[in-house]
């Protein structure tokens, strides 16, 4: 095993990993190989930090761990060697459990639904294939890039199943609160389609469906224990999970184990996006085994973007870079030739964009930071105007909804937390600019002020809020000296002082946190400090959050890294699935 370069932001993790390795090796007989043993164990802990469930090693290397490793998977030990790779026992066991659940689901025979008379509801042959698949299978994966109609297809599948299967109990979920909110909005829009209404496929109960976070669906508390398990399965016949690329190994295992024997599971997602922040890339792994191909349909035809739409072209460009084998300068030259030439960022008027817009500006040593941040601030013009209208108006719920709608038009996305263009600095600058504008009408009290967008950074069961839920601060209706935060994903007001102190200001989000969200306009910031963190999956996720406009404010080297570096997570899940369903 070769030690990978340790990035500055990983150094703390490495120190922690090394300490654990030294602690675990105290029981080993001191030998010349002891340093190698510590290295192996440190690498395994570092692999976990990168999202890998294992590291490749030889049997000889594994044997050097002595009593700390089991060479037989049935035996429990801190580490497991399976013939190809070394695992922490926890992740080896999770992969085994998940593989068993996959095998269980594909062996299930849910109530068969003849969907042939409903195929005309879907114009695309891939979408029709997805409808037929779900009518027959317990395990179903519907994947596709931006605008390929995943939610459109899902709405018709749900309507048909609900019509054909009386008393169908349906649950919908997503990994984050924002993704659940977007899922609900998109589904309700699709359910309003006259074609579905005319055929009598939209029953009243469908209009009441409300997606929740996966943690809420499974009843996962602070200790990570789920209420619904294999022993107490979910009380639903159809379980749908959107943004499934965000599923980590642990959460996916808990989900699969909680699926009842008679039920159908539908996973929706785009495997090209970022994998989970924790260990595993479950959706990508599930697409690999040959035996699972009948349970997956990949939608190919984009309806959001035409063939010449720049955002769609940019997404395809990123997907094809690796195959083209271009060096750094070649890939940047090709991007500027095929997508957009570098220039100064201009103010984006969303009302005047006919198709879509992509603009690119390079950062360099001469770039004035304040000026660049001011360029980013210009995207919040509609938001500030809606806040002024709220402060000068009746402060009604309609005005609150307008503020929220304007805020969701635009978001700044960055790869890092610290630095000149890190999350903290950007949010601080945006906050300062907003307070300047609002000063004649209101002022901050402590951390709180009208228009402060905030994001939960952890689950809070008492408040009913989940990590990733986003709200905006307004006056309390009863007392304008106090503040309340409205969370649109839950249609819920919470007194500002009741929220946790570590709640984060959210003018800007990390690209990871933006996953599952969509905005009319995104500004993507990549500076030199982010270079080693970047990948194709990261930039692909960032630009596909946008529906109309993408503004790229990037360091040349960092942008080249993002376009050319493909992340591959090491996992034993594919092998375990193939073994379990032979």
Secondary structure, DSSP 8 states (H G I E B T S, - for coil): -------GGGHHHHHHHHHHHHHHGGGS---TTHHHHHHHHHHHHHHHHHT-SEEE--HHHHHTTGGGEESSTTS--SEEE-SSEEEEHHHHHHHHHHHHHHHHHHH--------GGGGGG--SHHHHHHHHHHHH-SEEEEEE-TTS-HHHHHHHHHHHHHHHSTT--EEEEESSHHHHHHHHHHHHHHHT-HHHHHTT---HHHHT---EEHHHHHT--TTS--SS-SSS--S-SEEEEESGGG--HHHHHHHHHTS-TT-EEEEEE-TTS---SSS--HHHHHTT-GGGGGGEEEE---SSS-TT-HHHHHHHHHHHHHHHT--HHHHHHHHHHHT--B-------GGG-SS-EEEEEEE-TT--HHHHHHHHHGGGHHHHHHHHHHHHS---HHHHHHHHHHHTTEEEEES-SSSTTSHHHHHHHHHHHHHHHHTTT---BTTB-TT-EEE-SS-BTTTTB-TT-EEEEEE-SS-TTSEEEEETTTTEEEEGGGS-TT-EE-SEEEHHHHTT--EEEEEEEE-GGGGGG--HHHHHHHHTTEEEEEEEEEEHHHHHHHHH-------SHHHHHHHHT-
